[in-house]
Amino acid sequence: MKILVVYWHPEPKSFNGAMFNTAKETLEALGHSVKTSDLHAMDFNPVSGRHNFTSTNDTEFFKQQLEEMYATEHDGFAPEIETEIQKLEWCDLVIFQFPLWWFSMPAMLKGWVDRVFAMGRTYGGGRFYEDGVYKGKKALISVTMGGPEEMYLTDGWNGDLDAIIRPIHRGIFEFNGFSVLAPHKVFGPARRSEQERIAELERYAQRLKTIFDEPAIEVGQY
């Protein structure tokens, strides 16, 4: 199978970096094909604008969705965006690896979504949700939190983690046709012992060995 891992963390030696490397090494060892987007290493620009495109639909007024539709029809995406779109089109599973920052994805990862999930190419024309462009593909969030699990329960200090990440599951993945797998959650890795962190990496590796056998979750239940 074909997997795309989209990852962001500013420190390669972080636990997120270890999760990223574990995914790549585990999946490749199983014979899967893996492509990656290490956004920090790529120095990926998260800011949208006319630089998203080599084509121009309207020189007087910039509306990104209309430019995306025009670029779809005229092979007009900037090379760095075209490359990322092609990775999405290629993969059977996309994994987002990131630390939870301010109850969401870090800005560079969100900006990647803003620029790469282009109208006309990845959605639109009646192609949404069950009829989305990426129907038949799967998506997984692998996310770390700074605090312990009890802080992210329904009655916890920060509230239900599943509710926090629902906009990603529903508004990005399902909206574009992906089937959503249960998120992989690691709580407070910086507060754990080295042995506990190693055990968490092994837990992730074991899950990835059978990831394609997992059923999709019902995002609406959140």
VOFI-466172 format. One record per atom (N, C-alpha, C, O): y, x, z; residue number from 1. Coordinates in steps of 0.02 Angstrom, whole numbers, always signed. Example, Ala and Ser with C-alpha at 12.3 -4.5 7.8 and 13.67 -1.06 7.14 Angstrom:
BEGIN
py_px_pz_resi
-284_+660_+390_1
-225_+615_+390_1
-165_+660_+390_1
-166_+712_+423_1
-112_+642_+354_2
-53_+684_+357_2
+2_+645_+394_2
+57_+670_+402_2
//
This chain:
BEGIN
py_px_pz_resi
-59_+42_+0_1
+0_+0_+0_1
+63_+44_+0_1
+59_+105_+11_1
+119_+13_-12_2
+182_+50_-19_2
+231_+28_+36_2
+245_-31_+46_2
+257_+78_+72_3
+300_+64_+130_3
+366_+101_+123_3
+367_+160_+105_3
+420_+66_+138_4
+487_+96_+142_4
+508_+95_+215_4
+508_+42_+247_4
+527_+152_+242_5
+552_+157_+310_5
+627_+173_+306_5
+646_+227_+283_5
+668_+127_+330_6
+741_+137_+331_6
+759_+152_+404_6
+746_+111_+448_6
+788_+210_+415_7
+796_+235_+483_7
+867_+261_+494_7
+897_+292_+450_7
+893_+247_+555_8
+956_+279_+574_8
+955_+298_+647_8
+939_+258_+691_8
+973_+360_+659_9
+991_+385_+725_9
+1028_+451_+713_9
+1008_+488_+668_9
+1080_+466_+751_10
+1118_+527_+738_10
+1083_+591_+760_10
+1105_+646_+743_10
+1028_+585_+799_11
+994_+644_+825_11
+921_+644_+801_11
+881_+603_+822_11
+903_+691_+756_12
+834_+693_+731_12
+781_+703_+785_12
+724_+681_+776_12
+800_+735_+841_13
+751_+747_+894_13
+748_+689_+944_13
+715_+694_+996_13
+780_+634_+929_14
+779_+575_+972_14
+711_+541_+970_14
+668_+558_+929_14
+701_+493_+1015_15
+639_+454_+1014_15
+635_+413_+950_15
+580_+404_+922_15
+692_+388_+926_16
+691_+353_+862_16
+668_+399_+806_16
+631_+379_+762_16
+691_+462_+809_17
+667_+510_+760_17
+592_+520_+764_17
+559_+527_+713_17
+566_+521_+825_18
+493_+528_+834_18
+456_+467_+808_18
+403_+473_+778_18
+485_+408_+818_19
+455_+346_+791_19
+454_+348_+714_19
+404_+330_+683_19
+509_+370_+685_20
+514_+377_+613_20
+461_+425_+586_20
+426_+408_+538_20
+454_+482_+617_21
+404_+531_+594_21
+333_+505_+606_21
+289_+517_+565_21
+322_+470_+661_22
+256_+442_+675_22
+236_+392_+621_22
+179_+393_+598_22
+282_+349_+602_23
+268_+300_+550_23
+250_+334_+484_23
+200_+318_+453_23
+290_+382_+465_24
+279_+416_+401_24
+212_+452_+401_24
+172_+446_+354_24
+199_+491_+453_25
+138_+530_+456_25
+76_+486_+462_25
+25_+500_+430_25
+79_+434_+503_26
+22_+390_+513_26
+5_+353_+449_26
-54_+351_+429_26
+55_+325_+417_27
+42_+285_+356_27
+18_+329_+299_27
-26_+309_+261_27
+47_+388_+292_28
+24_+433_+238_28
-48_+457_+251_28
-87_+464_+204_28
-65_+469_+314_29
-133_+490_+331_29
-184_+436_+314_29
-243_+451_+301_29
-162_+374_+315_30
-206_+318_+297_30
-211_+307_+222_30
-248_+264_+199_30
-174_+347_+184_31
-177_+342_+111_31
-124_+298_+80_31
-124_+286_+20_31
-77_+272_+121_32
-23_+232_+95_32
+30_+276_+63_32
+36_+335_+79_32
+69_+248_+18_33
+126_+282_-10_33
+188_+264_+31_33
+200_+205_+45_33
+227_+314_+51_34
+284_+303_+94_34
+347_+333_+63_34
+348_+390_+42_34
+399_+292_+60_35
+465_+316_+43_35
+511_+304_+103_35
+499_+258_+142_35
+561_+345_+111_36
+605_+340_+169_36
+678_+339_+148_36
+697_+364_+95_36
+719_+310_+191_37
+791_+315_+187_37
+816_+334_+256_37
+828_+292_+299_37
+824_+400_+266_38
+851_+427_+328_38
+926_+427_+321_38
+955_+476_+296_38
+958_+373_+342_39
+1028_+361_+325_39
+1075_+414_+352_39
+1124_+432_+319_39
+1063_+438_+412_40
+1107_+490_+440_40
+1100_+555_+400_40
+1150_+587_+383_40
+1039_+574_+385_41
+1027_+635_+346_41
+1056_+628_+276_41
+1079_+677_+247_41
+1055_+568_+249_42
+1082_+555_+182_42
+1158_+552_+182_42
+1189_+554_+129_42
+1188_+548_+242_43
+1260_+536_+248_43
+1279_+474_+207_43
+1328_+473_+170_43
+1239_+422_+216_44
+1249_+360_+177_44
+1315_+327_+197_44
+1330_+319_+256_44
+1353_+309_+147_45
+1417_+276_+158_45
+1405_+201_+169_45
+1382_+167_+123_45
+1419_+174_+229_46
+1405_+103_+242_46
+1460_+56_+218_46
+1452_-5_+223_46
+1515_+83_+192_47
+1572_+42_+175_47
+1568_+18_+102_47
+1562_+59_+56_47
+1571_-47_+92_48
+1568_-75_+25_48
+1636_-70_-10_48
+1688_-64_+23_48
+1634_-73_-75_49
+1695_-72_-116_49
+1676_-64_-189_49
+1618_-71_-208_49
+1726_-50_-230_50
+1713_-42_-301_50
+1666_+17_-316_50
+1634_+21_-369_50
+1662_+64_-268_51
+1617_+121_-277_51
+1544_+100_-276_51
+1500_+141_-290_51
+1529_+37_-258_52
+1460_+11_-263_52
+1437_+7_-335_52
+1377_+2_-349_52
+1484_+8_-382_53
+1469_-10_-451_53
+1495_+41_-501_53
+1544_+77_-488_53
+1462_+44_-558_54
+1488_+81_-615_54
+1517_+32_-666_54
+1553_+53_-712_54
+1502_-31_-658_55
+1530_-84_-701_55
+1587_-119_-665_55
+1594_-112_-604_55
+1627_-157_-702_56
+1682_-196_-673_56
+1684_-264_-706_56
+1689_-271_-767_56
+1682_-315_-664_57
+1688_-383_-688_57
+1760_-406_-689_57
+1783_-435_-739_57
+1797_-394_-636_58
+1867_-416_-629_58
+1908_-357_-603_58
+1899_-336_-546_58
+1953_-332_-643_59
+1994_-275_-622_59
+2051_-295_-575_59
+2080_-252_-541_59
+2066_-359_-572_60
+2124_-382_-533_60
+2107_-404_-462_60
+2149_-401_-418_60
+2045_-427_-452_61
+2026_-454_-387_61
+1954_-436_-373_61
+1910_-451_-413_61
+1942_-403_-317_62
+1874_-381_-300_62
+1839_-432_-257_62
+1858_-445_-200_62
+1787_-462_-284_63
+1741_-504_-246_63
+1672_-475_-254_63
+1644_-475_-309_63
+1645_-450_-199_64
+1584_-410_-204_64
+1526_-447_-235_64
+1490_-419_-277_64
+1515_-510_-216_65
+1458_-547_-243_65
+1463_-555_-319_65
+1412_-550_-354_65
+1522_-569_-344_66
+1529_-576_-417_66
+1518_-510_-452_66
+1490_-507_-507_66
+1541_-455_-421_67
+1529_-389_-450_67
+1454_-372_-448_67
+1429_-340_-494_67
+1420_-393_-395_68
+1348_-382_-391_68
+1311_-419_-445_68
+1265_-393_-477_68
+1330_-481_-457_69
+1298_-520_-509_69
+1311_-489_-578_69
+1266_-486_-620_69
+1372_-466_-589_70
+1389_-434_-652_70
+1350_-368_-661_70
+1324_-353_-714_70
+1346_-330_-607_71
+1309_-267_-609_71
+1235_-278_-622_71
+1203_-238_-656_71
+1208_-333_-595_72
+1138_-350_-608_72
+1126_-360_-682_72
+1074_-341_-709_72
+1173_-391_-715_73
+1165_-407_-786_73
+1182_-349_-831_73
+1161_-348_-889_73
+1220_-299_-806_74
+1244_-245_-849_74
+1223_-176_-824_74
+1254_-125_-842_74
+1171_-173_-783_75
+1146_-109_-759_75
+1204_-69_-729_75
+1214_-11_-745_75
+1241_-102_-684_76
+1304_-74_-661_76
+1308_-53_-589_76
+1363_-47_-562_76
+1251_-42_-556_77
+1254_-18_-486_77
+1262_+58_-485_77
+1233_+94_-525_77
+1301_+81_-437_78
+1308_+153_-427_78
+1240_+184_-414_78
+1196_+152_-385_78
+1229_+246_-435_79
+1163_+276_-429_79
+1132_+273_-360_79
+1072_+260_-353_79
+1172_+285_-307_80
+1144_+285_-239_80
+1122_+214_-218_80
+1075_+207_-179_80
+1155_+163_-245_81
+1135_+94_-229_81
+1074_+74_-271_81
+1028_+43_-245_81
+1074_+92_-334_82
+1017_+77_-378_82
+953_+108_-350_82
+900_+77_-351_82
+958_+169_-325_83
+900_+202_-296_83
+872_+163_-237_83
+811_+155_-231_83
+916_+140_-193_84
+894_+103_-134_84
+865_+34_-152_84
+816_+12_-123_84
+896_+1_-201_85
+869_-63_-223_85
+799_-54_-252_85
+754_-94_-239_85
+791_-2_-290_86
+725_+10_-320_86
+672_+24_-267_86
+614_+6_-276_86
+691_+55_-212_87
+644_+66_-157_87
+621_-2_-128_87
+562_-11_-114_87
+668_-48_-119_88
+651_-115_-95_88
+605_-151_-144_88
+556_-183_-124_88
+620_-145_-207_89
+579_-178_-258_89
+509_-148_-261_89
+461_-182_-278_89
+504_-85_-244_90
+440_-49_-247_90
+394_-64_-190_90
+333_-68_-199_90
+422_-74_-130_91
+380_-75_-70_91
+344_-141_-59_91
+365_-193_-84_91
+289_-137_-22_92
+254_-197_+3_92
+275_-214_+73_92
+271_-272_+95_92
+299_-164_+109_93
+322_-172_+179_93
+384_-130_+188_93
+386_-71_+169_93
+436_-160_+218_94
+495_-121_+238_94
+499_-120_+314_94
+491_-172_+346_94
+511_-61_+342_95
+519_-53_+414_95
+590_-29_+428_95
+613_+19_+398_95
+624_-64_+473_96
+689_-42_+497_96
+677_-7_+565_96
+654_-39_+612_96
+694_+56_+569_97
+688_+94_+632_97
+757_+110_+658_97
+796_+144_+625_97
+773_+85_+719_98
+841_+96_+745_98
+845_+82_+820_98
+802_+48_+847_98
+895_+109_+853_99
+910_+91_+922_99
+955_+30_+923_99
+1000_+24_+881_99
+943_-15_+969_100
+987_-74_+975_100
+1055_-51_+1000_100
+1061_-23_+1055_100
+1107_-63_+960_101
+1175_-44_+979_101
+1218_-107_+979_101
+1224_-141_+928_101
+1249_-122_+1036_102
+1293_-180_+1041_102
+1258_-243_+1014_102
+1287_-282_+976_102
+1195_-252_+1035_103
+1157_-312_+1020_103
+1144_-320_+945_103
+1137_-376_+921_103
+1141_-266_+908_104
+1131_-271_+836_104
+1107_-204_+809_104
+1090_-158_+846_104
+1106_-200_+742_105
+1091_-137_+709_105
+1152_-92_+712_105
+1208_-116_+713_105
+1142_-26_+713_106
+1199_+20_+706_106
+1234_+9_+640_106
+1205_-15_+592_106
+1298_+28_+638_107
+1340_+12_+580_107
+1314_+39_+514_107
+1320_+6_+463_107
+1285_+100_+515_108
+1263_+129_+452_108
+1204_+89_+423_108
+1200_+81_+362_108
+1160_+64_+465_109
+1105_+24_+441_109
+1129_-44_+416_109
+1107_-69_+365_109
+1176_-75_+453_110
+1204_-138_+431_110
+1241_-129_+364_110
+1236_-171_+320_110
+1277_-73_+358_111
+1312_-59_+296_111
+1264_-48_+238_111
+1280_-65_+181_111
+1207_-19_+252_112
+1155_-11_+200_112
+1134_-80_+175_112
+1128_-91_+115_112
+1123_-126_+221_113
+1105_-195_+201_113
+1162_-226_+160_113
+1149_-256_+108_113
+1224_-218_+184_114
+1281_-247_+149_114
+1285_-224_+76_114
+1302_-263_+32_114
+1270_-161_+64_115
+1279_-132_-3_115
+1216_-141_-46_115
+1222_-149_-107_115
+1157_-140_-16_116
+1095_-138_-54_116
+1067_-208_-68_116
+1038_-219_-122_116
+1075_-254_-22_117
+1050_-323_-34_117
+1102_-360_-76_117
+1144_-396_-51_117
+1098_-349_-141_118
+1149_-370_-188_118
+1133_-438_-220_118
+1077_-450_-242_118
+1184_-481_-222_119
+1176_-546_-253_119
+1159_-538_-327_119
+1189_-496_-362_119
+1112_-578_-350_120
+1090_-573_-419_120
+1028_-530_-425_120
+982_-544_-464_120
+1027_-476_-386_121
+970_-430_-388_121
+919_-445_-332_121
+859_-445_-345_121
+943_-458_-272_122
+898_-469_-216_122
+898_-542_-191_122
+855_-561_-151_122
+946_-581_-212_123
+947_-652_-194_123
+994_-688_-241_123
+1031_-658_-280_123
+992_-755_-238_124
+1037_-796_-279_124
+999_-833_-333_124
+940_-820_-346_124
+1033_-879_-365_125
+1002_-918_-419_125
+944_-960_-394_125
+895_-970_-430_125
+950_-986_-334_126
+897_-1027_-305_126
+842_-987_-272_126
+793_-1015_-248_126
+848_-922_-271_127
+796_-879_-243_127
+815_-861_-171_127
+847_-810_-158_127
+793_-903_-125_128
+807_-894_-54_128
+746_-912_-13_128
+704_-952_-36_128
+739_-884_+46_129
+686_-900_+94_129
+617_-903_+60_129
+595_-852_+34_129
+584_-960_+61_130
+515_-963_+35_130
+512_-946_-39_130
+459_-927_-64_130
+567_-953_-75_131
+569_-936_-146_131
+609_-872_-158_131
+633_-860_-214_131
+616_-831_-106_132
+657_-771_-111_132
+628_-718_-157_132
+568_-718_-172_132
+671_-674_-179_133
+652_-620_-225_133
+594_-579_-197_133
+550_-557_-235_133
+594_-568_-131_134
+544_-524_-102_134
+485_-562_-70_134
+453_-537_-24_134
+473_-621_-95_135
+415_-660_-73_135
+352_-619_-85_135
+342_-590_-138_135
+309_-618_-34_136
+248_-579_-38_136
+253_-510_-5_136
+202_-477_+7_136
+314_-489_+11_137
+325_-427_+46_137
+332_-441_+121_137
+349_-497_+142_137
+320_-390_+162_138
+326_-397_+234_138
+382_-353_+260_138
+402_-304_+229_138
+408_-371_+319_139
+463_-334_+350_139
+450_-327_+425_139
+425_-373_+457_139
+467_-268_+451_140
+455_-254_+522_140
+516_-219_+551_140
+542_-171_+522_140
+540_-243_+608_141
+589_-208_+648_141
+553_-166_+700_141
+512_-192_+737_141
+569_-102_+703_142
+546_-58_+757_142
+608_-35_+793_142
+649_+2_+766_142
+616_-58_+855_143
+681_-50_+889_143
+672_-24_+960_143
+624_-42_+995_143
+718_+18_+981_144
+719_+43_+1050_144
+779_+14_+1087_144
+831_+1_+1058_144
+769_+5_+1152_145
+822_-20_+1195_145
+836_+31_+1250_145
+792_+69_+1270_145
+897_+31_+1275_146
+915_+78_+1328_146
+887_+60_+1396_146
+876_+103_+1437_146
+877_-5_+1407_147
+856_-28_+1473_147
+783_-51_+1474_147
+750_-50_+1423_147
+759_-71_+1533_148
+690_-93_+1540_148
+680_-163_+1513_148
+728_-200_+1500_148
+617_-182_+1504_149
+600_-246_+1473_149
+630_-306_+1510_149
+651_-354_+1479_149
+631_-303_+1577_150
+655_-361_+1614_150
+728_-377_+1600_150
+751_-433_+1615_150
+766_-330_+1572_151
+836_-343_+1555_151
+842_-385_+1491_151
+895_-411_+1477_151
+787_-390_+1453_152
+789_-422_+1387_152
+744_-484_+1384_152
+719_-502_+1331_152
+734_-516_+1440_153
+697_-579_+1443_153
+747_-637_+1442_153
+807_-627_+1450_153
+722_-697_+1432_154
+765_-756_+1428_154
+811_-762_+1489_154
+869_-779_+1483_154
+783_-747_+1548_155
+823_-751_+1609_155
+846_-682_+1632_155
+867_-674_+1690_155
+842_-633_+1588_156
+862_-565_+1606_156
+937_-554_+1597_156
+973_-598_+1574_156
+959_-495_+1616_157
+1031_-478_+1616_157
+1061_-484_+1546_157
+1117_-509_+1539_157
+1025_-462_+1494_158
+1050_-464_+1426_158
+1026_-523_+1386_158
+1050_-535_+1331_158
+979_-561_+1413_159
+952_-618_+1376_159
+894_-598_+1331_159
+873_-540_+1328_159
+868_-648_+1298_160
+806_-642_+1258_160
+816_-595_+1199_160
+857_-608_+1155_160
+777_-541_+1197_161
+783_-493_+1142_161
+766_-525_+1075_161
+798_-510_+1024_161
+717_-570_+1074_162
+699_-602_+1011_162
+757_-643_+983_162
+767_-646_+922_162
+797_-673_+1028_163
+856_-709_+1005_163
+909_-661_+979_163
+945_-677_+931_163
+914_-602_+1010_164
+964_-553_+989_164
+951_-529_+918_164
+997_-522_+879_164
+887_-517_+902_165
+871_-490_+836_165
+854_-545_+784_165
+837_-529_+727_165
+858_-607_+805_166
+843_-661_+757_166
+888_-659_+695_166
+862_-672_+641_166
+953_-644_+700_167
+993_-641_+639_167
+967_-592_+587_167
+975_-603_+527_167
+935_-538_+609_168
+905_-491_+562_168
+842_-523_+531_168
+832_-520_+470_168
+801_-551_+573_169
+739_-582_+549_169
+753_-639_+500_169
+724_-642_+446_169
+797_-684_+520_170
+810_-743_+481_170
+861_-733_+425_170
+851_-752_+368_170
+917_-701_+443_171
+974_-696_+397_171
+969_-640_+346_171
+1004_-641_+296_171
+925_-591_+359_172
+915_-537_+311_172
+845_-540_+281_172
+838_-546_+220_172
+794_-536_+323_173
+727_-533_+296_173
+703_-599_+266_173
+689_-602_+206_173
+700_-652_+306_174
+675_-715_+279_174
+721_-742_+223_174
+696_-770_+175_174
+785_-734_+230_175
+833_-758_+179_175
+815_-730_+110_175
+824_-763_+60_175
+790_-668_+110_176
+774_-635_+47_176
+700_-640_+29_176
+677_-608_-19_176
+662_-679_+66_177
+592_-692_+48_177
+540_-654_+86_177
+480_-668_+78_177
+560_-605_+127_178
+511_-566_+164_178
+474_-609_+215_178
+503_-655_+244_178
+410_-593_+227_179
+374_-620_+284_179
+386_-572_+342_179
+379_-511_+335_179
+404_-599_+400_180
+425_-558_+457_180
+367_-547_+505_180
+334_-594_+527_180
+355_-484_+521_181
+305_-466_+571_181
+337_-463_+640_181
+398_-454_+646_181
+296_-469_+691_182
+322_-465_+760_182
+357_-398_+770_182
+330_-347_+750_182
+416_-398_+800_183
+452_-335_+809_183
+415_-287_+854_183
+380_-308_+900_183
+423_-223_+840_184
+393_-172_+884_184
+448_-149_+931_184
+499_-122_+909_184
+438_-158_+996_185
+490_-147_+1045_185
+471_-90_+1092_185
+415_-88_+1119_185
+518_-45_+1102_186
+508_+8_+1153_186
+568_+6_+1199_186
+625_+15_+1177_186
+555_-4_+1263_187
+608_-13_+1312_187
+620_+52_+1351_187
+574_+81_+1379_187
+682_+74_+1351_188
+704_+129_+1392_188
+667_+195_+1383_188
+646_+225_+1433_188
+656_+219_+1321_189
+619_+282_+1313_189
+651_+341_+1348_189
+616_+386_+1371_189
+717_+342_+1352_190
+751_+399_+1384_190
+739_+400_+1459_190
+748_+452_+1491_190
+718_+345_+1487_191
+705_+340_+1559_191
+632_+352_+1576_191
+612_+348_+1634_191
+592_+367_+1526_192
+520_+375_+1536_192
+500_+449_+1537_192
+537_+492_+1515_192
+440_+461_+1563_193
+414_+529_+1564_193
+391_+549_+1494_193
+382_+506_+1450_193
+381_+613_+1483_194
+357_+637_+1419_194
+289_+606_+1403_194
+276_+588_+1346_194
+246_+601_+1453_195
+180_+571_+1443_195
+186_+498_+1421_195
+150_+475_+1378_195
+232_+462_+1452_196
+242_+392_+1433_196
+269_+385_+1363_196
+251_+339_+1326_196
+314_+430_+1343_197
+340_+428_+1275_197
+286_+443_+1223_197
+283_+412_+1171_197
+243_+490_+1239_198
+187_+506_+1195_198
+141_+445_+1188_198
+117_+430_+1133_198
+130_+411_+1243_199
+87_+351_+1242_199
+119_+297_+1199_199
+83_+261_+1164_199
+185_+290_+1202_200
+219_+241_+1160_200
+212_+257_+1086_200
+202_+213_+1044_200
+216_+321_+1069_201
+208_+341_+999_201
+136_+326_+976_201
+126_+305_+919_201
+88_+337_+1019_202
+19_+323_+1002_202
+8_+247_+994_202
-28_+226_+949_202
+40_+208_+1037_203
+35_+135_+1030_203
+62_+113_+963_203
+32_+69_+930_203
+117_+143_+941_204
+146_+126_+876_204
+100_+147_+819_204
+89_+109_+772_204
+72_+207_+824_205
+26_+231_+773_205
-35_+186_+766_205
-57_+171_+711_205
-61_+165_+823_206
-120_+121_+821_206
-103_+54_+788_206
-143_+27_+751_206
-44_+29_+803_207
-25_-35_+772_207
-18_-27_+696_207
-40_-70_+658_207
+12_+28_+674_208
+23_+38_+603_208
-42_+43_+564_208
-44_+28_+504_208
-95_+62_+597_209
-160_+69_+562_209
-186_+2_+536_209
-224_+1_+487_209
-165_-52_+567_210
-188_-118_+545_210
-129_-164_+529_210
-136_-226_+531_210
-72_-136_+514_211
-10_-175_+506_211
-16_-227_+450_211
+14_-280_+455_211
-53_-211_+398_212
-58_-258_+342_212
-106_-315_+356_212
-111_-362_+316_212
-141_-312_+412_213
-185_-367_+431_213
-148_-418_+475_213
-174_-472_+489_213
-88_-401_+497_214
-51_-445_+542_214
-22_-505_+506_214
+3_-499_+450_214
-24_-564_+538_215
+8_-623_+509_215
+83_-622_+523_215
+106_-588_+569_215
+120_-658_+483_216
+192_-665_+494_216
+204_-708_+557_216
+163_-750_+575_216
+260_-696_+589_217
+280_-738_+645_217
+323_-795_+621_217
+348_-794_+564_217
+332_-845_+663_218
+377_-900_+648_218
+444_-886_+679_218
+453_-897_+739_218
+490_-861_+639_219
+556_-841_+665_219
+592_-900_+696_219
+628_-892_+745_219
+582_-959_+669_220
+617_-1018_+693_220
+603_-1034_+766_220
+643_-1069_+798_220
+547_-1010_+793_221
+530_-1025_+862_221
+577_-993_+911_221
+579_-1012_+970_221
+616_-943_+889_222
+664_-911_+933_222
+726_-955_+941_222
+772_-936_+977_222
//
